Every structure is written in C-alpha cells, then in structure tokens.
C-alpha cells in the first residue's frame, strides 16, 4: 500500500473554504487533497452533491483525513450538510460526532441533506436520534430532501421535503402528508444504500399496505413520537444567543447587522426597523433565544413567496412546514407555542 502524503495541520484545527457563491467540491479535492479524491474513487463512493458553499476539513491526529461540505445561508444562520467522507482507516474515531457538535456550538442546529442509512445509524449511536419502532428512527437533526428527489403515493407538488423520520429498512426519509388518507412522501433511493443495504429489493413492498401500516403507526403513537423528539432536541448542544448578540444594544448594531449594512444588503433605515421589530417580538415572547438568528435572517430576506402547499401542517406566520413537536418555526423563527396561545 502506498504511503499517503497527508495534509498536516500542526495545531489540529480544520481549514475552512467558504463563499457566497457555489463552488465545486471535486475541484477542491483534486487540487488540495488528491489522496482523498483517490480514496473516494477506489471505494466507488459517489458524492451526493458536487456544489457547496462551505467546505471543511476533517482532522484526526493533525492529519486531514476527510471533509464535509454544506449548503449555508449567507450569514451562516443555518447549515445543511450535503457531503461527508472520511478515509476508511480513520472511521470509528467519532470524527462525524465532533463535527456535528462543533457546528451546533458555533452556529446552530444543522440539517442533513438526504442522509444514507449509515449516517442515520450514526445519529442513533451518538444520541441525536433513536429508534421508535423496529425500523423507524426519529431524529432531532432534520433531514432535507430536494423536491426532485421526493416520491409519494399521492399527489405531490415537488416541494422540498423536511422531516425528522427515517425508515431503516427502506433507507428512506419519510413524512406523513395526510394521516387519514395514508398519504406519505419519501425520498428516492441513494446509490450508497442501493449498494450496501439492498434498498431496491427492500422497497419492493412499498405498496398501499405499507403506507396504510406506516400511517397507522404514526396515528397510534404520534404523541409518543413527538415527546421523544422534544427530549432529543433538548439534549442537543445548540448555542443560545442573547438579544444583544443578535441585534446589538440600544445604541449600536450587532456584528451580524453591521456586516449586512457594510455589504449593502440592507439600508441603515431598514436595519433600524428590523432591529426594533425583533426587540418588540422578543420582549412579547414571540421569539425564543434559540430562534433569534433564524428570525433575523428571515426578516432581512425577501420571503414573500416562501410557501409550501403540499404539507398539511404549516407555520401560521410564514406558511412553511412545521412538525407538531416544534417549539419554533425553523424557517421564520417565530415561537409556535406563543402563536397557538
């Protein structure tokens, strides 16, 4: 076996590539980490996404032994993991766990784009998810599936799918669209799961009986599942921001808002208006500490058309999908308990 010429980080910290524009993951690997690129090819591993906004090295014992890439909002208020790869000989060192924990402490709770069964099983192992039945997993970390990769046993409008549930046998993210009609949305098979978990064969019985059975399970155990998710989310090491960190004090803007003004993304007057709106909403209980950054990002963006029509349960403020266990909307940041009351 040829000796690997590792990229070495003497301080054991990871190098990060970030950009407001998408860049090619494979180009970065070819240029800076050819040994990782070679390992990917030798394994027959297929990257799920070629493009990203954020690329991070994964470091173990001062060696760069893998990478992960994310889609991220411009101000790093939300991040969605779209690729992760670790050299085979370094797996089992909890590198993925450390990356998730660091991301939550430094930014916010990440989501995962189309996880493989292997990734979901790691989430269970790390305590971020748990099995709620023989094959169904509930995850505190949300799974996201692009609309073009969503399947359904009924009418579906090709919306992006977000869910906290996964079927291990079918290797599929699942979301109950209408529990009474047994209408389910689920993710299309991934190459990794086809090769390693025979998911095509296991999906042969995804017929009407399956959809009736799965919705009956959720109908019977919905409250229990939501309670489990709530408990899992409480244990996540997510950073809670203060109001002053997010918007600034009475006389100054926070660094987040200052950067938006400096980059001409927002006018000074508009920033003042949004700052006051967030302060009023926070003091009235409409926003929680853990959703302050999400609310800031939402108000600074033009989200007038941000509506999902194919989900029954949506946020009354922004129209995006929510789950019954959510304390706040993960798109607009509003306190859902406050709205219900």
GIGIBEL-V883601 format. One record per residue. RES is the residue in three letters. SS is DSSP state (h for helix, s for strand, l for the rest). OMEGA is omega in radians with two decimals (NA if undefined). Layout:
BEGIN
RES;SS;OMEGA
RES;SS;OMEGA
END
This chain:
BEGIN
UNK;l;-3.13
UNK;l;3.11
UNK;l;-3.09
UNK;l;3.07
UNK;l;-3.05
UNK;l;2.82
UNK;l;-3.04
UNK;s;3.05
UNK;l;-3.04
UNK;l;3.14
UNK;l;3.07
UNK;l;3.11
UNK;l;-3.07
UNK;l;3.02
UNK;l;-3.09
UNK;s;3.02
UNK;s;3.11
UNK;s;-3.10
UNK;s;3.02
UNK;s;3.12
UNK;s;3.07
UNK;s;2.99
UNK;s;-2.99
UNK;s;-3.13
UNK;h;-3.08
UNK;h;3.08
UNK;h;3.12
UNK;h;-3.13
UNK;h;-3.14
UNK;h;-3.05
UNK;h;-2.99
UNK;h;-3.05
UNK;l;-3.08
UNK;h;-3.13
UNK;h;3.06
UNK;h;3.11
UNK;h;3.14
UNK;h;3.13
UNK;h;3.10
UNK;h;-3.13
UNK;h;-3.13
UNK;h;3.14
UNK;h;-3.02
UNK;l;-3.14
UNK;l;-3.11
UNK;l;3.09
UNK;l;-3.13
UNK;l;-3.08
UNK;l;3.11
UNK;l;-3.03
UNK;s;3.03
UNK;s;3.01
UNK;s;-3.06
UNK;s;3.14
UNK;s;-3.09
UNK;s;3.00
UNK;s;2.96
UNK;s;-2.96
UNK;s;3.08
UNK;s;-3.13
UNK;l;3.07
UNK;l;3.14
UNK;s;3.00
UNK;s;-2.99
UNK;s;3.12
UNK;s;-3.14
UNK;s;2.92
UNK;s;3.14
UNK;s;-3.05
UNK;s;2.75
UNK;s;-3.10
UNK;s;3.03
UNK;l;-2.97
UNK;l;-3.08
UNK;l;3.13
UNK;l;3.12
UNK;l;3.04
UNK;l;3.11
UNK;s;3.12
UNK;s;3.13
UNK;s;3.14
UNK;s;3.04
UNK;s;2.93
UNK;s;3.12
UNK;s;3.10
UNK;s;3.12
UNK;l;-3.03
UNK;h;-3.06
UNK;h;-3.13
UNK;h;3.09
UNK;l;-3.09
UNK;l;3.12
UNK;l;3.10
UNK;l;3.14
UNK;h;3.12
UNK;h;3.10
UNK;h;-3.12
UNK;h;3.12
UNK;h;3.12
UNK;h;-3.13
UNK;h;3.12
UNK;h;3.13
UNK;h;-3.14
UNK;h;-3.13
UNK;h;-3.07
UNK;h;-3.05
UNK;l;-3.11
UNK;l;3.14
UNK;l;3.12
UNK;l;2.89
UNK;s;-3.12
UNK;s;3.10
UNK;s;3.03
UNK;l;-3.12
UNK;l;2.96
UNK;l;3.09
UNK;h;-3.13
UNK;h;3.13
UNK;h;3.13
UNK;h;3.11
UNK;h;3.05
UNK;h;3.10
UNK;h;3.08
UNK;h;-3.14
UNK;h;-3.09
UNK;h;3.12
UNK;l;3.09
UNK;l;3.14
UNK;s;3.07
UNK;s;3.09
UNK;s;3.11
UNK;l;2.99
UNK;l;-3.08
UNK;l;-3.06
UNK;l;-3.03
UNK;s;3.12
UNK;s;2.98
UNK;s;-3.07
UNK;s;3.05
UNK;s;3.07
UNK;s;-3.01
UNK;s;3.06
UNK;s;-3.11
UNK;s;3.14
UNK;s;3.09
UNK;l;-3.07
UNK;h;-3.11
UNK;h;-3.12
UNK;h;3.13
UNK;s;3.05
UNK;s;3.14
UNK;s;3.07
UNK;l;3.10
UNK;l;3.13
UNK;l;3.12
UNK;l;-2.97
UNK;l;3.10
UNK;l;3.02
UNK;l;2.98
UNK;l;-3.09
UNK;s;3.02
UNK;s;-3.06
UNK;s;3.09
UNK;s;-3.03
UNK;s;-3.05
UNK;s;3.07
UNK;s;-3.07
UNK;l;-3.10
UNK;l;-3.12
UNK;l;-3.09
UNK;l;-3.01
UNK;s;2.89
UNK;s;-3.13
UNK;s;3.10
UNK;s;3.13
UNK;s;-3.13
UNK;s;3.10
UNK;s;-2.99
UNK;l;-3.12
UNK;l;3.13
UNK;l;-3.09
UNK;l;-3.13
UNK;s;-3.02
UNK;s;2.97
UNK;s;-3.10
UNK;s;-3.06
UNK;s;3.08
UNK;l;-3.09
UNK;l;3.08
UNK;l;-3.11
UNK;h;-3.11
UNK;h;-3.11
UNK;h;3.06
UNK;h;-3.09
UNK;h;-2.95
UNK;h;-3.03
UNK;h;3.09
UNK;l;-3.01
UNK;h;3.10
UNK;h;3.11
UNK;h;-3.11
UNK;h;3.13
UNK;l;-3.09
UNK;l;3.14
UNK;l;3.05
UNK;l;-3.13
UNK;l;-3.08
UNK;h;3.10
UNK;h;3.12
UNK;h;-3.07
UNK;h;3.07
UNK;h;-3.12
UNK;h;-3.08
UNK;h;3.11
UNK;h;3.07
UNK;h;3.10
UNK;h;-3.13
UNK;h;3.13
UNK;h;-3.12
UNK;h;-2.97
UNK;h;-3.02
UNK;h;-3.11
UNK;h;3.11
UNK;h;-3.14
UNK;h;-3.13
UNK;h;3.10
UNK;h;3.10
UNK;h;3.13
UNK;h;3.12
UNK;h;3.13
UNK;h;3.10
UNK;h;-3.11
UNK;h;3.13
UNK;h;-3.08
UNK;l;-3.14
UNK;l;-3.13
UNK;l;-3.08
UNK;l;3.12
UNK;l;3.03
UNK;l;-3.11
UNK;l;3.01
UNK;l;3.12
UNK;h;-3.11
UNK;h;3.10
UNK;h;-3.03
UNK;h;-3.08
UNK;h;-3.08
UNK;l;3.13
UNK;l;-3.08
UNK;l;-2.98
UNK;l;-3.06
UNK;l;3.01
UNK;l;3.01
UNK;l;3.11
UNK;h;3.12
UNK;h;-3.10
UNK;h;3.12
UNK;h;-3.11
UNK;h;3.11
UNK;h;3.10
UNK;h;-3.12
UNK;h;-3.13
UNK;l;3.11
UNK;l;3.06
UNK;l;-3.09
UNK;l;3.09
UNK;l;3.14
UNK;h;-3.11
UNK;h;3.13
UNK;h;3.10
UNK;h;3.10
UNK;h;-3.12
UNK;h;-3.13
UNK;h;3.09
UNK;h;-3.13
UNK;h;3.12
UNK;h;3.14
UNK;h;3.12
UNK;h;-3.13
UNK;h;-3.12
UNK;h;-3.14
UNK;h;-3.09
UNK;h;3.10
UNK;h;3.14
UNK;l;-3.12
UNK;l;3.13
UNK;s;3.07
UNK;l;3.12
UNK;h;-3.08
UNK;h;3.13
UNK;h;-3.11
UNK;h;-3.11
UNK;h;3.11
UNK;h;3.13
UNK;h;3.11
UNK;h;-3.13
UNK;h;-3.12
UNK;h;-3.09
UNK;h;3.14
UNK;h;3.13
UNK;l;3.07
UNK;l;-3.06
UNK;l;-3.06
UNK;l;-3.10
UNK;l;-3.09
UNK;l;3.14
UNK;l;3.04
UNK;l;-3.02
UNK;l;-3.01
UNK;l;3.10
UNK;l;-3.12
UNK;l;-3.04
UNK;l;-3.09
UNK;s;3.13
UNK;l;3.14
UNK;l;-3.13
UNK;l;-3.04
UNK;l;3.09
UNK;l;3.13
UNK;l;-3.07
UNK;s;3.03
UNK;l;3.02
UNK;l;-3.05
UNK;l;3.13
UNK;l;-3.06
UNK;l;3.03
UNK;l;3.10
UNK;s;3.12
UNK;l;-3.09
UNK;l;3.08
UNK;l;-3.11
UNK;l;3.05
UNK;l;-3.05
UNK;s;3.13
UNK;s;-3.05
UNK;h;3.11
UNK;h;3.10
UNK;h;-3.12
UNK;h;-3.14
UNK;h;-3.12
UNK;l;NA
END
